[in-house]
Amino acid sequence: MTFPEIGLIIAGDRRAGSGPALAVTDPATAEVVARYAGAGPAEVDAAIAAAGTTLPGWRDTPAGERSAILRRAATLLRARIEGLAPVLVTENGKTLPEARGELLATAETLEFFAEEGRRAYGRVIPARQAGARLITLRAPVGVVAAFAPWNFPALNLARKIAPALAAGCTVVAKPAEETPATPLALADCLHEAGLPPGVLNLVFGVPAEISRQLIASPIVAKISFTGSTAVGRLLAAQAGERLKRTTMELGGHAPVIICDDTDPERAAAMVAAAKFRNAGQTCNSASRFYVARRIHDRFVDRLAALARDLVVGSGHDPRSQMGPLANARRVAAVEQLVADAWGRGARIAAGGARLPRPGFFHAPTVLADVPDDALILAEEPFGPVAPVMAFDSLDEAVTRANATPFGLASYVLTDHAPSARRLSAELRAGVVGINTFTAALAEAPFGGIGDSGWGHEGGAEAIDAYLQTRLVHEA
């Protein structure tokens, strides 16, 4: 496979940047597969100007026409999945089935918001006096700055630009500089589907510099960010100084409560599939496991056996069940968390170390008897590590599950309906999965509370963030 040429997209043109030299590294080999120049201040200004210039025309394009473009783009993307999936694997590291699944979900997101844009209704409010009229109108907020990370380079971007475009907004997107080829392929589908030049612009570069320039621009009306809580705080503060709208989909540290009525072997199989997907690099990934003491040992033994049996290798190898981590930083961070837990008395039931091979590989790891003061229970691991703790009562499990400031997702495995209802009400999270680890769907709202941010991506709620409501009172 020849890796695609990388550039910026500004006003519909693919161009080189004048900014820093950047590289794309294959996580499975640690080899550089592409080099390119990122955006400098001039290119960012040009992207903002293009989005601002095209806003009136795109805003006034009928919703049905905007919908048709998004649907055509989804069709193009579906037709190209087999060719694009290897590109995604090369720059991100996930397995081919995971890459195909992400691209399919991206197409579904385009399709969902293609229709949601047609339903951005206003309403008529009964007037207080005869002859008067009260109505609300929904209008796009304007130019959107969208920041998407590397772990799902197609889907995370689509969950921002699809509702923005459907609402009539124009966009300057800053996808992750480590994974530029997949976002560019998505943009190509949109432009080939008829998206006017300048409505969507893509810039890559130094994140802090580009985000500061975009947020400071008076042309940019809204910020949408997916990433770490620490960076989210900085961007929210910058946006707050200018009273700009924000959607913040930040870090998570999802607890899983596994009740004693659950079959431990079945639970372990479900957890293994969820925990080690994308090498654990998922914001809503199950990451802390509280297991009823009666079934705890059987659960740990089975999960450890499944972790040891996972085939870890290049995402291009059809035998691989888990790929590498995305970069060397993630490997080092996971090593530190495992070492800290072990030093505090945790038992390593499986894995526990990086794999001795080229690339950024870490063994699927299961930690048992993890003490509550271990860093891995306070910091999002974002890697293939499953810390497991026993509990004796649901009161205890809920207290420990809610002990972090994060609140993105929580999960429960139980066959007892009253327990499911209680835990869905008491767990402090924007998403609660009962007997499922599927938390993000195109048609359903996804968002966190607390240090996991605010606002929603997915569902009818997502497009609201890109629309403003105006009241018209005719007397």
N, C-alpha and C positions, 0 to 999 in steps of 0.2 A: 504493500500500500504506500502510495506517495502522499505525504502529509500536505494538506492544502497551504497555499500561500496566505499569509496573514497581513491584514491591513485594517485601517479604520474605515467606517462608512459615514460619510458626511454629505448631506444634500444628495443622497443617492449614488455618490461616487465612492469607489474603493480607492483609498489613497494611503501613502506612507505617512507616518508621523514625523515630527521634528523633535520628539522628546527622547527619553532614555531608551537604551537598547534593552530589549526584553527577550526572554527565551521560553520555549515550551519544552518541558522535560517529560519523557515517558517514565511514569512511576515504576514500571516493571523492570526497567533497565538502568534508570538514573542517567540516561543519555539524552542529550539535547536533540530534538527532532525538528525544531524550527527556531529561527531568530527573526525578530522584527523590531521596528522602531515604534515606541508608544506615542501617545498624544502629548504635545506640548501645549502651553497656554493658548497659542494661536488656533490650534485645531479644536480645542474645547470651546473657545469663543465662536468659531465657525459653526460648530455643531449646535450651540445654543441659538445662534442667529438663524440657522436653517429651521430649527423647530419653531422659533417664534414667527418666522415669515410664513411658514406653511400652516400655522394654527388656524387662521380664519377660514381658509379653504377646506381643511379637513373637518373643522367644527361644523361647517355648513353642508358637508356631504351627507346626504340622507342616510339614516341608520341602516336601511336595507342595503345600500351600496357598501357601507363599511362592513356589514355582516358578510356579504358575498366575498369580499376580499379575504377576510379571515378564514372563511370556509374553504376557499380555493387554496390558501396557504396550507391549511391542514391536509388537504388532499395531496398536495405536492410533497409535504413532509412524510406522509404515510408511504408514498411511492418510493421515497429515498431512504427509508429506514435501514435497509440492508447495506447500503453504501455508506451511510453516515455513522452507523453504530461502531465500526472499527476506528473511525476518527475519534469518537468520544472515548473509546477504550484507551487509545494511545495517549490522549492528553489528560485523562482523569484516572484511569487505572481500574475502573469497575469491570466486571465480567461482561461478555457479549450479551447474555440474556438480560442482565440488568440495564445495559445501554439500550437495547431494543425496547425494554419496558419503559424507560424514561422518555424515549422519543415518542412512543405511543401515547403516553400520558400527556406529553406536550401537545400532540395533535388534538387530543380530547379537550385540552384546555382552550385551544384556539376555537374549537367548534362550540364549546359551551358559551364562551363569551361572545361569539358571533351572534348567537341568539339572544343572549342577555342584553346586549346593546339595543336590541329592538324592543325591549320591555322597560326601558328607562322612563317610566311614565311620570307625568305630573298628576295633579288631582284638582278637583273643584270642591271648594269649601262653601257651605251654605252662608250666604251673606246676611248681614244684620238688618239691611233695609232693602226695600223693593227697588229694583232697577240696578242694584250694585252687583259686582261680581268679584269673588275671591278665587284666584287660581294659583297653583304653583307650577313652575317650569324647572326642568332639570337641564343644566348646561355643564359642559366640560370645565374642569377647574383651570385648564390651560396647559402649559408646558410642564412635563413631568421629568424629574431626574430619577432614574431607576438604577439601583446598585444590586447586583446579583453575584453570589459566591460560586466557588469552583465545584462544590460537591454534587450539584445537579445543574450543570451549566445550561442545559436547554430548558428544563422544567421551571427552575426558579426564575429564569428570565421571562418565560411565557406567562407565569402567574402574575407578572407585573405589566408587561406590555399588552397582553391580550385585553384585559379590562380597560386599560388606558386608551388603547386604540378604539375599542368598541364604544367607549363613552364620547369619543371625539377629541381626545387629547393628543398632543404630539409629544415625542419622547426623545430624550438624550439618555442612553443607557450606558452604564459602565460595568460590563461583565468582568469577571475575574481575568486578570492578565495571564494567569497560568493556563486557562482553558478557553482560548479565544476562537478556535475553529468551529466549535459547535454553535455558539451564538451567531457567528457570521453565516453559517448554513441556514439557521432559522430566519435571519434577516433576508437572505437571498430568496427563501421561499415566499416571504411576504412581498418582496418587491416584484418577483415574477408573477405573483397573484394580482398585482395591480396597485400596490400601495404607492402613493405618490412620493417622489423623491423629497427628502427632508422631513417627512413625517416621523420616521424612525432613524436615529443616528446612533452609531456605536463608536465608543472611544475606549481605548485601553491605555493603562499607564500607571503612574504612582498613585495609589488609592487616596492618600491623604491630600495630595495636591489637587487631583481632579475633583474630589468631593468638595473641598473647600471652595473651589472656583464655581462649581455648579450651584452650590447652596447660596453663595453670595450674590449670584446673578439676579437682578430684579425681574428678569424674564421668566425664570423658573418659579412655578407656583406650588409644586408639591414634590415631596421626597418620599421614595419607597425604598426601603433597605432590608436586606436579609443578610444576617451575619452575626458576629459575636456581640454579646451584651456590652462589652467594653467599647467597641467601636460605635455601637448604636447610641450609647450615652453621648459620645462626642458629636455625632451627627445631629442627634436630637437637640443638643444644646445650641449648635450652630443654627439649626432651623428655627429654634425657639426665639433666638435673638431677632429674627426677621418675621416671626409669626407665620411661618409656612406650615402647611399641612404635612403630616408625616404618617406613614405606615411603617411600623417597626416589627419585623419578624426576627426575634433575637434567639439567643441560645436556650437550650432546654436541658433538663436532667431528669428524664421521665422515670418515675418509679413504677414498678410492677408489683402488685399484691397478688400472691398466689395462695388461694384459700385451701383449707385442708380437705374440702370435698372434691378437689381437682385431681385427676389422674396425673401423677408426677412425671411419668414417661411421656405422656401426650403433651403436657405443659413444657417439658424440656425440648421436645421437637419443635413446638411453636416458637419458643424463645430462641433456639439456635437459628431458625430461619430469619427471625426478625433482628436479632442482635448483630449477626455477622453480615447482614445485607450491606452492600457498599462499604465493607470493612468497618462497620459501625459509624461511618461518617455521615450521619443523618441527624438533623436537628431534633426530630421527634423520635429518635431511636430509643427503645427501651434501654435504660442504663443503670438502674438500681433495682435489685430483685429481693423482695421481702417474701419469704416462703414460710408457710405454717410449719411449726416445728415437727409435727407428726410425719410430714412428707418431705422434710428438708433434705435429709441425707440421700434418699432415693433420687430426688430431683438433681442434686449436685452431682451424684455419680453419673447419672444419665447425661446431663448437660456436658460434663467433662468428657465423657466418651464421644459424644457427638462433635465436640470441639476438636478433639484429637484426630478424628476421622475426616475432618474437612480437608479437601484438596485445595491448597493455597498455591496460586501461581499467576502467571500473566493472564490478564483478562481475555487475551486472544486465544488462549488454549481452551478448547471446548471441555476439557476435563476439569478446569478450575471452577471451584465453588465459591472462592473468595479471592479477590485480587489484592494488590498492594494498597497501602495508604497513599495518599495523594502526594506527599512530599516528606522530606527528611524532618521537618519541624514536627509533623504529627507523630512520627516514630519516636522521636526524643521525648515528646510530651507523654506518650503512652508509657514509655519505659520509666519515666519519673514517677508516674502515678502507681504503677505496679510495684516499683521498688519501695515507695513510701508505705503502701498497704502491707507489703511483706515485712517491712521493718517494724510495723506497729502490731504485728502478730497475725496477719491474715495468712491463710494457707493457699498455696498455688495448686489448684486441683487439675489444671491443664494449661499448657502454654507457659507464658510468663516472660518471654524474651523475643527480641527481633530474630528473624530467620537469617542464617549465614549464607546469603546469596546476594547478587547484585539487585539493586532496586530497593524500594521502601516497604519491605515486608515485615510484619509482626505476626507472631503466632496467635491464633484464636485462643483467648485466655479466659479461664474461669477462676475467680478468687472466692474462697469460702471463709466464713468466720471473720468477716471484715469488721473491724471496730468502727464505731460511729465517728471517731475523730480522724479517720483516714481521709486524705485529700480527695480520693476518688469519689467519695460520697458528697463532697462539697463542690468539686469542679467537674464540669462536663467533660467526660473522657474523650468523646469524639473519636473512638477507635474500637477495635475488636476485643474489648474487655468487659466481662460480666461479673460484677461483685454481687455475692449472694449472702443474705443474712436471714436468720431464723426469727420468727415472731411467735408470741404466745396468745395474743388477743387482737381483735380488729382495732380496738382503741389504740393499742401500741403501734400497729401497722400504719394506721392513718397518721398518727403523730409523727412517726419517722418519715413517712412518705412526704409529708408537708413541711419537712424541716429545712428545705432550701428556699431561697428567694425566687427560684424559677417556677414557672407555671405554664409550660407549653402543652405538654401531654402527660397523661397518666394512663395506666392500664390495669385491668383486673381480670384474673382468670378464676372463675367460679361457676358452679352449676346451681348455686343457691340464689334464687331470685331476690329474696329480701336483702342478702348481702350485696348483690349487684346494685340494687336501688340505693342502699345506704352509701356505698362507696362512691357511686356516681355523683351523689350529692355532696359528700364530704371532702373528696379529693380536690385540691385547689389547682385547677388547670383549665386551660381553654378548651382542651379536647380530652375526653375520657373514652377509652376503648374497652368494651366488655367482651372478653373472649375473642378479641381481634387486635392485631397490631397495625391495622390500616387506619391511618389518621388523616391523610390528605387526599382529597378527591376533588375533581374539577367542580362538581356540583355542590360541595359542602363547605361551609365556612371553616377556616383554619386560622387560628391566632392564639396568642398567649396572654397571660396576665403577669403582674409583678415584673421581675427582671427578664421575662421572656417577651416583653414588648406590648404593643397594642395595635388594634386594627385587625383586619382579616384579609386573607387571600383565599380565593375559592368561594364558590357559592354566590348567591345574589348579593350578599353583604359586601363582597369585594369591589363590585363596580361602584358602590356608593362613595368609596374613597376618592373616586375620580370625577365625581359629579358634585355640583353645588346646587342647592335649591333656592330659587328666587320666588318671592311672593309678588304677585301682581294684584293690586286692589283697584278696581274700576268703580267709581262712585257715580 
